[in-house]
Amino acid sequence: MTVNEKMQLVINLAEKALEKNELPIACIIFHNDKIIAQSYTSESEDKRLLVHAELKALLELDKKKISMKDKREMELFTNLEHCMMCLGASLSSFVGKIYYSLDAHSDGAANWAKKTWNAHHIKSTFCLPEIKSGILETESKELFKKYIDIHREGQLVEWVKTII
């Protein structure tokens, strides 16, 4: 599968989240072309805040007790830049590559980490994964626009506007 094909699966999963009245954010972790873990953000359904798509998928990955070598070969795909919590969880899970669609200018951590990691982590067990952005950016923006069309107002709508 290509990078775009993998991200399309994430976009499809994010659409399912939107259908359930959730923010359209999803995550799939691949080992080669095999899906190892997947999830979408479920803050509305769960009435909790720490149920981000990436964190839930990483917790699913962690339960599988996969070797460190195999984890370093895994690719995490999400349609929105990681927040600090999810980036930390990705680092602690030893995922090798992160791909995402949209930058989260107000609270994204991936761009910050790419700029600052090497200056502060000369010797560390944790390595910053390879991070690539902009994959199917337009398709992801359309999902967030649909979210705004559905919800029209509120704090999350204002936050979503910073993304698109």
FISE-888799 format. One line per field, with one value per residue (C-alpha): x, y, z; residue in one letter. Coordinates in Angstrom, 3 decimals. Each point is the difference from the previous one (the first is absolute). Example, Ala and Ser with C-alpha at 12.3 -4.5 7.8 and 13.67 -1.06 7.14 Angstrom:
east 12.300,1.370;
north -4.500,3.440;
up 7.800,-0.660;
resn a,s;
***
This chain:
east 0.000,1.130,0.162,-3.082,-1.932,0.795,-1.050,-3.226,-0.854,0.559,-2.252,-2.691,0.250,-0.147,-3.224,-1.464,0.947,-1.764,-3.113,0.028,0.141,3.707,2.827,1.138,3.382,1.216,3.190,1.216,3.304,1.484,2.785,0.778,-3.502,-1.626,-2.235,1.226,-2.249,-2.585,-2.315,-1.717,-0.463,-3.008,-0.289,-3.762,-0.892,2.270,-0.507,3.762,2.831,2.958,-1.535,1.897,0.217,3.783,0.066,-2.731,1.761,3.335,-1.609,-1.391,3.496,1.510,-2.313,1.387,3.478,1.807,3.810,1.905,1.492,-3.451,-1.342,2.800,-1.163,-3.588,-1.657,-2.622,-2.450,-2.358,-1.824,1.031,3.361,0.619,-0.594,2.748,-1.657,-0.330,3.499,1.386,-1.955,1.314,3.577,-0.520,-1.466,3.068,-2.024,2.431,-1.939,-2.875,-2.054,-2.747,-2.223,-0.500,2.108,-1.650,1.341,-1.415,1.063,1.979,3.219,1.599,1.331,1.285,1.740,1.655,1.485,1.143,0.551,3.639,1.155,-1.385,0.339,3.597,-0.063,-3.360,-1.738,-2.812,0.491,-2.194,-1.868,0.283,-2.879,-1.687,-2.991,-2.395,-1.259,-3.579,-0.219,-2.978,-2.040,0.628,-0.895,-3.319,-0.856,0.681,-2.103,-2.860,0.460,-0.460,-3.056,-1.574,0.881,0.142,1.171,1.859,3.581,0.783,-1.331,2.279,2.946,-0.837,0.044,3.694,0.691,-1.705;
north 0.000,3.531,2.762,1.597,-3.287,-0.444,3.568,-0.529,-2.787,2.501,2.548,-2.693,-0.803,3.712,0.219,-2.714,2.085,3.005,-2.119,-0.757,3.735,-0.124,2.174,-1.579,-1.172,-3.558,-2.021,-3.263,-1.685,-2.187,-2.550,-0.110,-0.240,-1.731,2.006,-0.550,2.469,2.641,2.407,3.358,2.746,-0.711,2.931,0.493,-3.666,-0.718,3.367,0.048,2.131,-2.395,-2.219,1.374,-2.218,-0.397,-0.771,-2.626,-1.674,0.066,-1.605,-2.720,-0.469,-0.222,-2.853,-2.098,-0.249,0.491,0.016,3.290,-0.810,-0.448,3.134,2.060,-1.225,1.121,2.989,2.059,1.841,2.690,2.815,2.658,0.955,-1.593,1.949,-0.140,-2.926,-2.125,0.818,-1.044,-3.252,-0.607,0.547,-2.338,-2.626,0.156,0.441,0.584,2.378,2.434,1.250,2.588,2.207,3.356,2.175,0.924,3.514,0.625,-3.207,-2.190,-1.480,-1.710,3.159,1.265,-3.312,-0.069,3.447,-0.642,-3.731,-0.365,2.998,-1.529,-3.755,-0.720,-3.399,-1.633,-3.350,1.816,1.065,2.499,-1.915,1.087,2.462,0.908,2.291,1.201,-3.414,0.334,3.409,1.127,-3.099,0.467,3.705,-0.921,-2.206,2.835,2.354,-2.512,-0.012,3.791,-0.260,-2.466,1.749,3.692,1.370,-0.815,-0.332,-3.014,1.766,2.968,-2.388,-1.816,3.353,0.350,-3.258,0.841;
up 0.000,-0.683,2.599,-1.568,0.067,3.691,0.757,-1.928,2.438,2.835,-1.717,-0.373,3.717,0.867,-2.041,2.235,3.033,-1.509,-0.600,3.760,0.819,0.852,-1.211,-3.289,1.251,-0.558,0.272,-1.508,0.829,-2.725,-0.065,-3.695,-1.488,2.977,2.331,3.558,1.840,-0.865,1.722,-0.178,2.558,2.227,2.405,-0.553,0.305,2.970,1.726,0.641,-1.359,-0.207,-2.675,-2.990,-3.061,0.195,3.712,-0.331,-2.944,1.850,3.057,-2.287,-1.460,3.488,0.980,-2.866,1.551,-3.304,-0.052,0.051,-3.403,-1.562,1.705,-1.522,-3.436,0.603,-1.607,1.782,-2.262,1.261,-1.701,2.523,1.490,3.398,3.174,2.646,1.818,-3.128,-1.211,3.387,-0.182,-3.534,1.176,2.951,-2.328,-2.271,-3.205,-2.875,-2.250,0.384,-2.941,0.327,-2.137,1.708,2.267,3.295,0.390,3.463,1.748,-2.385,1.320,-3.014,-1.637,3.347,0.677,-3.445,0.721,3.578,0.575,-1.058,2.051,3.200,-0.489,-0.812,1.653,0.545,-0.262,-1.758,-3.588,-1.747,-2.697,-3.590,-0.420,-3.293,-0.423,-2.682,-1.105,-1.363,1.620,-2.104,0.832,3.708,-0.135,-1.598,2.990,2.414,-2.130,0.258,3.778,0.042,-2.260,2.430,3.274,-1.026,3.403,3.182,1.213,-2.162,-3.089,0.750,0.419,-3.256,-1.789,0.954,-1.843,-3.271;
resn m,t,v,n,e,k,m,q,l,v,i,n,l,a,e,k,a,l,e,k,n,e,l,p,i,a,c,i,i,f,h,n,d,k,i,i,a,q,s,y,t,s,e,s,e,d,k,r,l,l,v,h,a,e,l,k,a,l,l,e,l,d,k,k,k,i,s,m,k,d,k,r,e,m,e,l,f,t,n,l,e,h,c,m,m,c,l,g,a,s,l,s,s,f,v,g,k,i,y,y,s,l,d,a,h,s,d,g,a,a,n,w,a,k,k,t,w,n,a,h,h,i,k,s,t,f,c,l,p,e,i,k,s,g,i,l,e,t,e,s,k,e,l,f,k,k,y,i,d,i,h,r,e,g,q,l,v,e,w,v,k,t,i,i;
***
